[in-house]
Amino acid sequence: MADESSPPDVANVPRVTTKTVQEMKDAGVPIAMLTAYDYTSARLYDRAGVDVLLVGDSASNVMAGNETTLPMTLDQMIYHAQCVVRGIDRSLVVVDLPFGAYQGDPKEALQSAIRVMKETGAHGVKLEGGAAVVESVERMVRAGIPVMGHLGLTPQSIYNFGTYQVRAEEEEEANQLREDARRLEDAGCFALVLEKIPATLAAEVTASLSIPTIGIGAGDQTDGQVLVSHDALGLSTDFNPRFVRRYARLDETITDAIGEYVSDVRDRSFPTDDESY
């Protein structure tokens, strides 16, 4: 019989929902979030126990080879999300709204979010920004669409920032982030990503909010963590920020394996009689 004083095993559920991630925050159970862009990878991450799969517009970088996330289109995001949703049994799937799909006006933002939900089977959307997107968040939430916010370093605004350096180190920007976080919670966001901000600020914001925070380069006191899967697995190694931990070097594993395949083809050791009809 479990100790009545022990926290509930809220992470051990057959299907993660927005309610689950809230319960995880309330119980002090860290939330594991990872990006995914295709069926095969999503199936593996889901089986590994990832709580939230983010179909990130970082697909623009790691899948399409673009310098920034800005070229990603709504149609492309929908395609990637469809693939990911087919691969999961347990994970909550959240889809980034790409640059240009929600900044115009709240009506456009709502229509973009509706398309994502109807055409992919995903469980929510994510968008970047604070005060400027509050009305859009409110419209989506009223329409029944779960929304995850994103503050701090917002990659879709990289040309405005002009750098990938840590955000909100100065008090004015930190105060704005605190205010934006409160406004996004009040607007109905079910969770909030905090990217590349001082750990002390992330801890303060996390403690001030009732909704979960997911950190990336924001210290260990957020309610969860997220990484780009290609970074975590060592598939992409040109990008080396200090917050990335590489859990594998699949670039080396794959290169060696394919090199061996090429060699076997060259010397006709593949296929063997057993591998032929």
C-alpha positions in Angstrom: 0.0 0.0 0.0 1.4 3.4 -1.0 2.4 5.9 1.8 -0.5 8.3 2.2 2.0 11.1 2.5 3.7 10.4 -0.8 2.7 12.6 -3.8 0.3 11.1 -6.4 1.8 9.4 -9.4 0.3 12.0 -11.7 2.8 11.3 -14.5 1.8 7.6 -14.8 -1.3 8.1 -16.9 -2.3 6.4 -20.1 -2.9 9.8 -21.8 -1.4 13.2 -20.9 -3.8 16.1 -21.1 -3.6 19.8 -20.1 -5.1 18.7 -16.8 -2.3 16.2 -16.3 0.4 18.9 -16.7 -1.4 21.1 -14.3 -1.6 18.2 -11.8 2.2 17.6 -12.3 3.0 21.2 -11.4 0.7 21.0 -8.4 2.4 17.7 -7.2 5.9 19.0 -7.9 6.5 16.4 -10.7 8.8 17.9 -13.4 7.3 17.8 -16.9 9.4 16.4 -19.7 8.8 18.1 -23.1 10.7 17.4 -26.4 10.3 18.5 -30.0 9.1 16.1 -32.6 8.5 16.4 -36.4 7.7 13.0 -37.8 5.9 9.7 -37.1 8.8 7.5 -36.4 10.5 9.8 -34.0 7.3 10.7 -32.2 6.5 7.0 -31.7 9.9 6.5 -30.0 9.7 9.6 -27.8 6.2 8.7 -26.8 7.3 5.2 -25.8 10.2 6.7 -23.8 7.7 8.6 -21.6 7.9 12.1 -22.9 5.0 14.0 -21.4 4.6 16.8 -24.1 5.7 16.6 -27.7 6.1 20.0 -29.3 5.8 20.2 -33.0 8.2 23.1 -33.1 8.7 25.6 -35.9 12.4 24.7 -35.2 11.6 22.2 -38.0 12.6 25.1 -40.2 16.1 24.7 -38.9 16.6 21.0 -38.2 14.4 19.5 -41.0 14.5 22.1 -43.7 18.0 23.7 -43.1 16.9 27.3 -42.8 18.8 29.8 -40.8 15.8 30.9 -38.8 12.3 29.7 -38.0 10.6 32.4 -40.0 10.2 30.6 -43.4 8.0 27.9 -41.8 4.4 28.0 -43.2 1.2 27.0 -41.5 0.7 24.2 -44.1 4.1 22.8 -43.3 3.4 22.9 -39.6 0.1 21.1 -40.2 1.9 18.4 -42.2 4.5 17.8 -39.5 1.9 17.8 -36.8 -0.2 15.2 -38.6 2.8 12.9 -38.8 3.6 13.3 -35.1 0.0 12.7 -33.9 -0.1 9.4 -35.8 2.9 8.2 -33.8 1.6 8.8 -30.2 -0.4 7.0 -27.7 0.3 8.9 -24.5 2.0 12.3 -25.1 0.2 15.6 -25.2 0.9 17.2 -28.7 1.3 21.0 -28.9 1.9 22.7 -32.3 3.8 26.0 -32.8 1.8 28.6 -34.8 4.4 29.8 -37.3 5.5 33.4 -38.0 2.8 35.1 -40.1 0.0 32.8 -39.0 -1.2 34.9 -36.0 0.6 38.3 -35.8 -1.8 40.0 -38.2 -4.9 40.2 -36.1 -6.8 38.0 -33.5 -9.3 36.7 -36.1 -6.4 35.4 -38.3 -4.8 33.9 -35.3 -8.0 32.1 -34.3 -8.4 30.7 -37.9 -4.9 29.5 -37.9 -5.4 27.7 -34.6 -8.6 26.2 -35.7 -6.9 24.8 -38.8 -4.2 23.2 -36.7 -6.7 21.6 -34.4 -9.1 20.4 -37.1 -6.5 19.1 -39.6 -4.0 17.5 -37.3 -5.7 16.0 -34.2 -3.2 17.8 -32.0 -4.1 18.9 -28.5 -3.1 22.5 -28.4 -1.1 25.3 -30.0 1.8 27.5 -28.9 2.5 31.1 -29.8 5.2 33.6 -29.0 4.8 37.0 -27.3 3.2 38.8 -24.5 0.8 41.7 -24.5 0.5 41.8 -28.3 -1.0 38.3 -28.4 -3.3 38.4 -25.4 -6.4 39.1 -27.3 -5.6 36.2 -29.7 -5.0 33.9 -26.8 -8.4 34.9 -25.3 -10.2 34.2 -28.6 -8.6 30.8 -28.9 -9.4 29.8 -25.3 -13.0 30.9 -25.8 -13.1 28.7 -28.8 -12.0 25.7 -26.8 -8.4 25.6 -28.0 -5.7 25.0 -25.4 -2.9 27.6 -25.7 0.7 27.5 -24.5 2.5 30.8 -24.3 6.2 31.5 -24.9 8.3 34.4 -23.4 11.9 35.4 -23.2 13.9 34.6 -26.3 11.3 34.3 -28.9 13.0 33.0 -32.1 10.3 34.4 -34.5 11.5 37.9 -33.3 15.2 37.2 -33.8 15.6 40.0 -36.4 14.1 42.4 -33.9 16.4 41.2 -31.1 19.4 41.0 -33.4 21.0 38.3 -31.2 20.4 35.0 -29.5 21.7 36.3 -26.2 19.9 35.8 -22.8 16.8 38.0 -22.5 15.4 39.9 -19.6 18.7 40.5 -17.8 17.9 44.2 -17.4 15.2 45.2 -14.9 12.9 46.9 -17.5 12.7 43.8 -19.7 12.4 41.5 -16.7 9.4 43.6 -15.4 7.8 43.4 -18.8 8.2 39.6 -18.8 6.7 39.3 -15.3 3.7 41.4 -16.5 3.4 39.4 -19.8 3.4 36.1 -17.9 0.6 37.3 -15.6 -1.4 38.5 -18.6 -1.0 35.2 -20.5 -2.1 33.3 -17.5 -5.2 35.5 -17.1 -5.9 35.1 -20.8 -6.2 31.4 -20.3 -2.9 29.9 -21.3 -2.5 26.4 -19.8 1.3 26.6 -19.7 4.2 28.9 -20.5 7.6 28.3 -22.1 10.4 30.5 -20.7 13.4 30.5 -23.0 16.9 31.7 -22.3 16.2 34.0 -19.3 18.1 34.3 -16.0 17.4 31.3 -13.7 16.4 33.5 -10.8 13.8 35.3 -12.9 12.4 32.0 -14.2 12.1 30.7 -10.7 10.3 33.8 -9.6 7.9 33.7 -12.5 7.3 30.0 -11.9 6.4 30.6 -8.3 4.1 33.5 -9.1 2.0 31.6 -11.6 -0.6 28.8 -11.0 0.0 27.4 -14.5 3.1 25.3 -15.4 6.3 26.8 -16.8 8.5 24.9 -19.2 12.1 26.1 -19.3 14.8 26.0 -22.0 18.0 27.7 -20.9 16.1 29.0 -17.8 17.5 27.0 -14.9 16.1 24.1 -13.0 13.3 25.7 -11.0 10.7 25.8 -13.8 8.0 23.1 -13.7 9.5 21.3 -16.7 12.1 21.3 -19.4 12.1 21.2 -23.2 14.9 20.6 -25.7 15.0 20.3 -29.4 15.3 16.6 -30.0 18.0 16.9 -32.7 20.1 18.8 -30.1 19.5 16.2 -27.4 20.3 13.3 -29.6 23.3 14.8 -31.2 21.8 14.8 -34.7 22.5 18.6 -35.0 25.8 19.6 -33.4 26.6 22.9 -35.1 24.4 24.7 -32.4 26.0 24.5 -29.0 24.4 26.7 -26.4 25.2 26.0 -22.8 21.7 24.8 -22.0 21.9 21.8 -24.4 22.8 18.4 -23.0 23.6 15.8 -25.6 22.2 12.4 -24.5 23.6 10.7 -27.6 25.8 11.4 -30.6 23.6 9.9 -33.3 25.4 11.9 -35.9 28.5 9.7 -35.3 26.4 6.5 -35.0 24.5 7.2 -38.2 27.5 8.3 -40.2 29.5 5.2 -39.1 26.5 2.9 -39.9 25.9 4.3 -43.3 29.6 4.3 -44.1 29.6 0.6 -43.3 26.6 0.1 -45.6 28.4 1.9 -48.4 31.5 -0.2 -47.9 29.5 -3.4 -48.0 27.8 -2.4 -51.2 31.1 -1.5 -52.8 32.8 -4.8 -52.0 29.6 -6.8 -52.7 29.4 -8.3 -49.2 25.8 -7.0 -49.2 23.4 -8.6 -49.9 24.4 -12.2 -49.0 22.6 -15.3 -50.3 20.5 -15.2 -47.1 19.5 -11.6 -47.9 18.5 -12.5 -51.5 15.5 -14.2 -53.1 
